[in-house]
Amino acid sequence: MGNFTPLREIGEREQQIFRLLVEQYIQDGTPVGSRTLSKMPGVSVSAASVRNVLGDLEEIGLLAAPHTSAGRVPTCDGFRLFVDTMLEVQPIGESDLCDLKNRLTPDQDDKALLKHATNYLSQFTNMAGVVTLPKRGATIFRQIEFLPLSEHRVLVILVVNEKNVQNRILTLDRDYASDELQEIANFLNQQYAGKDLVSVRDSIRSELEKTRADMNEQMQHMIAMAGRVFDHDEDVSEEDVIVAGQTNLMNFSELSDVQNLRDLFDAFAEKRDIYHVLERCVSADGVQIYIGQEAGYDILEMCSLVTSTYEVNGEVVGILGVVGPTRMAYDRVVPAVDVTSKLITAALNSSS
């Protein structure tokens, strides 16, 4: 979470000036100077005194001074301090709440409901809305078989839950004989049958990360093959996550660098990495705010992500959120995400 500075280490006057600067920067997106701050209501010290305070705040890592301006902007650590200790959320207005309730009714299928939620978050915040589709219950691994094909390819026959059969074709680095494939299938069926696919995948990934010297060559082949079968990173599709309003991010000057935008739009288009960022947020309760690199994804380094989970029958089945610049209006975004997740939960439980 960065080099966090406890609020008690900052004097009352410094806190007031810092808060005013962050709020002003969130509002207009340009560096804030000491003269501007000294003229604000409640600031009873000179521009020179304010300048000294800004210098002190910069020294402890809460502010930065862009080389093109004499003003300061909050750092990610600065935003973290502001969000954790100074943020006062604004309740959603009655008309907006009524509009959202009318959109998120239980008389529609899951996908339509979540599309409405994503569009609302995008429109309300003028940023990008994202939501994962619900996962109702675990997928249980029952059995696996392999059939050799030509040109280093193998047909994978995967049985999950009771009788659900999934077929995949893997292209491998060499041809495998039928007896080799049978041995690998036997190993997987003995080790993992009856476990959910997520825990199977995590177990195999753990095995892959162990020292290769601890495995004989045959075991290495088995684990490597299993990794290919159960690694679902390549299977994330448009059916797993919905994105709306990503073009809104073009309106923020700090994100308008062509390369930044291209990387962001590629991430939204492929959805895979965005999906896995959201999946990592599932274990957190309530509304969570990830600033810059806290999301664990380099493409979002200049962004913040506000998320919340939604549930069916008390079980977390998905997550929704808003992606925007670090200077997003957290006081509006946080309650929007919170209320939307609660209404989705209510709608899904009414229809389940």
N, C-alpha and C positions, 0 to 999 in steps of 0.2 A: 504494500500500500504506500510505498514511498517513505521518506524521512518525515514522519508525522510530528508536528509541533503541537504540544498540548496548549490549550487556550490560556491556561493559567500563566504561561510564560510570556504572554503578551499583555501589556498594560491596557487599561480601559480606553485611553485615547487612541492607542494603536488599533485596538479592536474596532472602534467606531470608524476610523479612517479606512481600515482594511475592508470592512463590510461595505462602506459606501463605494469604494473603488470596484469591488467585485460586482455589486449590483449595477453600477454604471457601465461596466464592461459587458456584462450580460445583455444590457439593454441596447447598446449601440455597436459593440464589437471593435472599438478603437481604443488604443492605449489611453489611459487616464493620467492627466498631469496634476501636479501639486496645486497649480493655480485654480483649476476646475474644482478640485476637492475643497480648497479653502473657502470657496464661495457658496458651498452647500449649506443648507440649514443645519444648525446644530454644531457646526465646526467653528470654534471660536479662537483658532490660532492662525498665524500668518502662513502664507504660502511657503516661506522658508522653513518654518517648523514642520509643515506637512511634508516637505521635501526630505527633511531629516528622518521622519517616520518611515517614509517610503524606502529610503536607503536601508534602514534597519530591517524592514520586512523583506527586502530583497536579499539582504545578507543571510537571513535564516531560511531562505529558499521558498518563501511564500509568493514572491513577486519576481517578475523578470522585466528587463528593460530592452525592448526591441531596438536594434541599432539604428532604425530609421526614425525613431521618435524619442522625445524626452519623457514621454509618459510610460507608465507601467501596466503590465497585464498580469493576471493571476497565473501561477504555475499549476500543474496538476496537484501538487501538495497543497497549494493555496485553495484550490477548489475543494479538495478533500476536507480541509479544516472548515471551510464555509459550509459545506453540505452537512457535516457531522455536528456542528456546534451553533450555527447561526441561521440555518434555513427555516423559514416559516412558510409552510405550504398554504396555498390558497384553495379553499373548497371549490369544487366545480359548481358553476352557477346552475340555478334551478332549470333554466331552459335547456342548457347543454346536457344536464343529467336526464331530463325527460326525453331528449332526442336520442341519447344513447340507449336508454331503456327500450324505446320503440324499435331500435335497430336489433337489439340483442334479445329477441324473443325465443322461447323454447320450441316454437312450431316450425322450425327449419332444421335442415341437416347440419351436422357439425361443421362441414367445410364452409357453407354459406354463412353460418353464425360467426366463424372466425374471420372470414373475409370482411364482414361488416365491422368487426372489432378492429382489424388492422387498418382498414380505411378510415375509421373514426380517429384512431390514434394519430395517423398521418395528418389528417385534416385539422384536428384540434391543436396539434403541436407544431404544424408546418415542418415536420421532420419525417424520418422514415419509421414506419411501423412494422414490426415483425412478430410472428407468432408461429409456434410449432403446432402441428395437428396432434390431436390426442392419441396417446397410446393406452389402450384399454387392456390392462393385464399383461403379464409377461408372455413371451413366446418360448415355448418349451421345446428343446431339442430332443427328438426321439431316435432318429437313425440316419445314417448316411451311407451312400454307395457311390463308387466311382466306376465309370466306364471309359476305357482308353479310346481316343479318336485319333485321327491323323494329324500330322504337323504339330506335334508337341501339345495337342489339346486333350482335355479331359472333361467329360460330362459329369457334373456333380448332381446327384439326386438326394435332396435333403428333405426329410420328413420332420415336420414340427407340429406341436400341439397334438391333436388326435390323429387326423389323417390328411393334414395339409401338406401337399408335395410341392416343393420348389426345385426348379432345375436351373443350373448355371453351367456355363462353359468357361473353363479356365485355360489360358494359354501359359504353358510352363517353359522352363529353360531347357528341358530335354524330354524325351519320351519316357513314359513309365510303363513297365510290364504289368499285366493283370495281377500277378501275385503280389507285386509291390503295392499296388493300389488297394488290394484286399487287406493287406497287413495294416496299412494306414487307416482304412475304414474300421477294422476291428479295434484298433487302438482308440480311435475317437469314440466309437460306440461304447466301449468298456469304460472309458474315462469320464465321459460327459453326458451320456444319455440320462434324461430326466431333469437336467439343469436348464435354466433359462439362457437364451442366446447371449444376453449381455454378460452374464457371469462367465459363460464359456469363452467369449471373446476376450474378456479381461484376463482370464486364467492363461489363455494361450499367449496373449501379449506379454504377460509376466514371464512365461517360459522363454519367449523369444529374447527377452532382455537379459536373461541369465548368461553367465559366461559360457561361451561355446565349448570351452575345454571340458565342461562338466557333462557333455553329451557325446555319445558316439554318433557316427555319421548317419546311421539309420534313423536315430531319434531326431537328429537335426532335420532330416528330410520330412519326417512326420510332422514335427512342429511347424516347419516352414509351410508345408501344404495346408495344415490346419489354419495357419494365419491367413492364408489367401482365401480360404473358404468362409471364415467367420468374420473377416474384417469388413464391416459394413460401411466404411468411409466412402467407398465408391458407389454405394447404393442410395445415398441421400438424393432425393428427387424433388420435383416441384410439389409432390404429394406430401412431403414432410414438413415444409415450412412455407409460409406465405409472407411476402414482402410487399409493402405499398409505400409510395411517396418518396422513393429514393432520390428522385430528381429534385426534391425540395432542398437537398443538401448543397445543390449548386448555388443556392442563394446566400450561403455563408462564405464570406471572403476568405476566411482561414482554411476552408476546405476546397477553394476554387482552383488551386494548382492543378494543372491538367493531369499530371501523373497521379496525384492523390485521388482525383475523381475517377480516373480510369481504373485504378486499383480497387477503389470502393465499389464501383459499378460492376466490375468483374466478380467481386466477392458476392454481391447481391444476386448477380445473374447465375452464378454457379450454386449458390446457397449452401453448399456443403460445409464450408468453414463457419459461416454464420450459424448454421444449425448446431454445430458442435460447440461453438461458444455458448449458445443458449442452453444446450444440454448440460454444460458444466454448472449452470446457474440453478439447476433443478433442486439441488440439495439445500438451497438457502431459503429461509422462511421470510415471508413478507416481501415488501418492495426492497430491491437491492440496487445500488448505484455503483457502476464501475467506471472509473475515470481514467482515460488514456490507456496505458499499458496494463491496468488492473484487469482488463477483460482477457488478457493472455493472448492477444491476437494483434500482430504488428500493424495490420491494415487499419485497425481502430485506434492507433496511437494518438490521433488528434481528435478523437471522438469520445463521447460518453455514452454508456448504455444503461438504461433504467429498465429493470425487469421485475416481473412478479409471476408466480405460478398460478395455475388454476387446477381444480380438482373435480373428480367424480367419485362419489361415495367415500369421501375422505382420503382418496389416493391421488397424489399428484400425477396428472396425465399429460401436462404440457406447460409451456411457458410463453409469455408474450412480453413485448417491450418496445422501447423507442430508442432509435439510434440518432444522435445528432452531435453537434460540436460540443466541446467541453464547456462552452459558455451558454449552454441551453438554459432556458428558464425552468430550473428545477422545481420552483414553487408551483408551477402549472403542470409540469410533466409528471411528477411523482403522484399527485392525486388522480390524474387521468389514468395512469397505469394501474393504480390500486383499485379504483372503482371499476374499471373495465374487467380486471381479473375476477373481481367478486361477482359481477353480473354474468360473466361467462360461466363461472362455477354454478351460479343459481340456475341459469338456463339449461346447462347440461344435466344437472341433477333433476330438474323438472321433467326432462324428456327421457331420462335413462330408466 
